[in-house]
Each structure stands twice: as structure tokens, then as C-alpha cells.
Amino acid sequence: MIDVVYFAWVRERIGLPRERLETEARTVAELVEELKAREERYAMAFADVSALRVALNQQLTDFDAPLADAREVAFFPPMTGG
């Protein structure tokens, strides 16, 4: 089981702040593909992953990162200062 957390407009498009999932995915990218296949709202949220950042266990990482020991994956748009 893995906790998936959504922030900002990702949360708004999916309609959930977080969920716990069973997954066969080995990488973040494979998890994204599983999510996109679930429902249209996920497909819309993950349509352009270049507009997203990802963290595993609260550490920023890339979409090709392995999920092996991850307990949590979080998706969010890039942060801007100002």
C-alpha cells in the first residue's frame, strides 16, 4: 500500500486530498499511468506531467524514481516565490 497525496490544482482536478492505493507500479511514472487509466479526472490531472513535481517520502525526486520503499508519493505544481 502507498499513500498518494495531491496538492493545489492536482487535488482540485482529482477531487481528493489523498488516498491509499495498492499498486503494481515500479516507478513514479508507472504509477501515473495507472492513475491516468482509472478515470477521466486522473487523466486530466496528469495530462502534462512536465507541469508537476513529485516527492517520495517527502523528498523531491523524478518521475523515473523507483517506488520500492516509498510509503508516500506526493504530486504538486512547481512552487513559485514572490
C-alpha positions in Angstrom: 0.0 0.0 0.0 1.1 3.5 -0.7 -0.3 6.9 0.3 -0.8 9.3 -2.6 -1.1 12.9 -1.8 -2.4 15.7 -4.1 -1.8 19.4 -3.7 -3.2 22.6 -5.3 -4.8 22.2 -8.7 -4.0 18.5 -8.8 -6.2 18.0 -5.7 -8.9 20.2 -7.3 -9.0 18.2 -10.5 -9.0 14.8 -8.8 -11.3 15.9 -6.0 -9.3 14.2 -3.2 -6.5 15.4 -1.0 -5.1 11.9 -0.5 -5.8 8.2 -1.0 -4.2 4.9 -0.1 -3.6 2.6 -3.1 -2.5 -0.9 -4.0 -0.2 -0.6 -7.0 1.9 -2.8 -9.2 3.9 0.2 -10.4 7.7 0.1 -10.0 8.3 3.7 -10.7 6.5 7.0 -10.2 5.9 7.2 -14.0 4.2 3.8 -13.9 2.0 4.9 -11.0 1.0 8.0 -13.0 0.0 5.7 -15.9 -2.1 3.5 -13.6 -3.8 6.6 -12.2 -4.5 8.1 -15.6 -6.2 4.8 -16.6 -8.5 4.9 -13.6 -10.8 7.8 -14.5 -11.0 10.9 -16.7 -10.3 13.2 -13.7 -7.0 11.5 -13.2 -6.2 11.6 -16.9 -6.9 15.4 -16.8 -4.8 16.0 -13.7 -1.8 14.0 -15.1 -2.1 15.1 -18.8 1.1 17.1 -18.7 3.5 15.8 -16.1 6.0 18.4 -17.1 3.8 20.8 -15.2 4.1 18.7 -12.0 6.7 17.9 -9.3 6.8 14.7 -7.3 8.1 13.8 -3.9 8.7 10.3 -2.4 8.6 10.2 1.4 8.8 14.0 1.4 11.9 14.1 -0.7 11.8 15.7 -4.2 12.5 13.2 -6.9 12.0 12.5 -10.6 9.2 10.6 -12.3 11.6 7.7 -13.2 12.3 7.2 -9.5 11.6 3.7 -8.1 8.7 3.2 -5.7 10.4 0.3 -3.9 10.4 1.5 -0.3 8.1 4.5 -0.7 5.3 4.9 1.8 4.1 8.2 0.3 4.1 9.9 -3.0 3.0 13.5 -3.4 2.1 15.4 -6.6 2.1 19.2 -6.8 2.7 22.0 -9.2 6.1 23.8 -9.1 6.3 26.3 -6.3 6.9 30.0 -7.1 8.2 32.7 -4.9 7.2 36.3 -4.7 
